[in-house]
Amino acid sequence: MVRNILTDPPDDAMITSRLTSKAQTTIPQAVRVALHLGEGDTLAYTIEGDRVVLTKAKPAKAEDAFATFGEWASDADERAYADL
């Protein structure tokens, strides 16, 4: 049986990448696939002792730009700004 380590790594496989002089790295394809990562996604790092857990960050909730302006909270305002 032939196995591609990038797309079908064994359970005990260690996937590695190198750090550049600018402290950058490429997220290996197997990790991107496992986390369903795409361009523009945000990553979250959790430090647990001598390990770091990498996860796909949950998108931040969009804030209502008008929530702080109580004077713009009438029904007429809601209708006027509904399609923005």
Buried (B, 14 or more C-beta within 10 A) or exposed (E): EEEEEEEEBEEEEEEEEEEEEEEEEEBBEBBBEEBEBEEEEEEEEEEEEEEEEEEBEEEEEEEEEBEEEEEBEEEEEEEEEEEE
